[in-house]
């Protein structure tokens, strides 16, 4: 995953901000935004989270890629 780079200066149209609530996990956020729990790592990489063992902290703000932007990331990886 360290080879996947998502620019920190992403265009605002490529993501939305989400405020973490109690009970959120990386997998349920991935399902909520991307429709698949396996995409949890996209949220972590987009937010420079290198220790996904810990749950997201309530009140923190995450950058969530749009489905199209996430799809582009996955396509880039699959092309390698």
N, C-alpha and C positions, 0 to 999 in steps of 0.2 A: 504493500500500500504506500510505502514511502516514495515510490516512483510515480504515483499519481499526484499531479500538482494542479490545484485549483487556485487561480490568482486571488490574492487578498483584495485586489481592487476591482472586483467583479462589477460589471454594469448592473445597476439597480433593477433592470428589467429581467435579469436572470435569476433573481432570488427574491424571497420574501423573508421578513423577520418574524420570528415566532418566540413568544415568551413561554418558557418552560413552566408547566404546572406540576404540582405534586402527583406522583405516580407515573410520570412520563418515563419511558425507557427508550433506548436507541431503536429497538426493534418496533415498538408500537408507533414511534414517530415515523419510521420508514414506511410502515404500512399506511399510516394516515396520509402521508404526503405522496408516496410513490406507488402504493398498492402492493408492496412486497417487503416482507420483513428482512429479506436478504440484502436490501439496499441501505442498511443501517450505517455502513462504513462511509457512504457518500456524505451523510450528515456530519460524521466525525471528521472526515478529511476537510470538508468545507469550513469547519470551525476550528481547525488545528487541534483537534482532540486526539492525543496519541495514547491515551489510556482509557479505552472504551469499557473497561471493567467497572468503572464508577458510573453511576447513573447521572443523567443531566441534573443540575441543581435548579430547583424551583426558583423562578424569578430571573434566571439568566436568559439572555437573548441569543438565539441561534439564527444563523443564516441558512435558509432552506432553499436549495436550488429548485427551480421550476421543473416540472416533469420533463419538458423538452430539453432543458439544459442538462439534467441528469442523464437523459437518454444519449445526449451527445458525448458525455463523459464515458458512458458504457461502450458506445460505438468506438470511440478512440482506443479504449483498452482492448476491445475485441479485435481491432484491426492490427494490433501488435503481434 
